[in-house]
């Protein structure tokens, strides 16, 4: 029995999968030390106890970290009101890859796979609307005052 013709397609698929994983691994290198623990939202999309509702602005004082959870193709909370010097950490809880891209170009993450984080320290006042580069319908805003 000849195994070469059968093994070749299997080995080719495995090699492609490994190369793809290695490529993605280099793209998603992000700050692995989030400023705060991500807030949990059940798969149903209903905020859990202690998690801000997407419609309710979250606030933070100077020096505090704020977590944004990416889940169910949405940023939660969708509106943040923070002080100058606050670091925001986004954590992808979806199985799909996402990015965090400031509409004005102040910050942009690489592709974030499930569990990956991206952090940005806001050092200037203003309004910073942002979106996911892969899914432009995903939008949110950070207001720094």
N, C-alpha and C positions, 0 to 999 in steps of 0.2 A: 504494500500500500504506500502511495506517495503522499507525504504530508506537506511538502513545500507549497503546492498550489492552494491548499486550504489555510495554512498558517500565514502566508504572506498578507492576505487582506486583513486578518485579525491583528497582526503586528503593525500594519500600516495604520489602522484605526487607533490602536493604542499609542503609537508614536505621535499621531496628530493630536490626540487628546492631551498627552503629556506636554507637548510643545505649546498648545493653547493655554493650558493651566500655568505653565512657566511664564508665558507672555503676560497673562492677566496678573499673575503674582507680582511682576515688576511694575505694572501700571498702577496698582492699587496701594502702593506703599504710602501709608498715611501716618499721622501721629497716633501711636498706639496707646497713648496715655490720656484718655478723655478727662476733661476738667470736672465732669460730674457723671454720675451713673445715668444711663438712658432711662427715660420713663417707659413703663410697660403699657402696651395697649394690646388687649386680646385680639385674636384673629378676626373676631366679629367687627372690629373697628370701634367698639364701644370703649371709651376711656375707663381705665381701672381707677380704683380709689386713689386719690392723691395725684392723678395724672390730669394736667390741664386739658380742658376741652379745646378742640381745634379752633372754635370760635371765640374763646376767651383768651385775651392777651396774657402771656406770661411775663413776669417782671423779675428783675434781678438787680441787686445793689452792686456798687463798684467792687471788683475783685472776686465776685462770686462766679461760678461757672454755671452755664445753662445747657441742658441737654435737649436736643431735638431728635425725635424718633421718626425714622422713615419707615412707614408701614402702610400696607394696603394702598400703595401708590399715592401717598400723601405725606406732607411734612406736618408733624404734630409737636408743639402747637404751630399753627400757621402764622400767628402773629406774636412777635416778641417785643417787649419794651425793656431795654437794658440801659445800664449806665456805661459811660466810657470806661474802657479797661476790662470789660467783661469778655470772657472767652466762651464761645458757643461751640459745642461738640455735637455733630450730627452722627447718628449710628443707623446703619441700614439694617432693618429688621425684615426686609422683603427677600424673597428668593431671587427676584430680578435685580440686576445691577442698576444703580442710580448715580447721579452726580449732584453736586451742590454748586451752582454757578450764579454769581452776582450779576444782575442785569447791567450794572454799570462797570463791570470789570475789576472790582476791588479784590475778589477772591474767586477761586474755582478749584474744585477737587478733581482728582482723577476718578476713574470709575470705582465705585464702592460695591463690593460684593457683600452678601449677607454677613453681618458681624463687623464689617470694616467701619472705621470712624474717620472723620475729618474735623479738625478744630481750626477756629479762626478767632483771633483776639481783635475786638473792635476798638480802635484807638481814636476814632473821629466821630463826631455827632453827625446825624443824618438818618435818612431812610434808605434801607438797603433791600429792595425787592430782589428775590432770587428764584431760581427754577431748577428743574432737573434737565440736563442737556439731552438725555435720552427720551424723556417724557415731558415735553414742554407744557403740558396741561397741569403739571405739578408745580404750584407756585406758593410762595410764602414771603413774609417780610420781617426784617429785623429793624426796629427803630431804636437808635442810640441817642440818648439825651443827657 
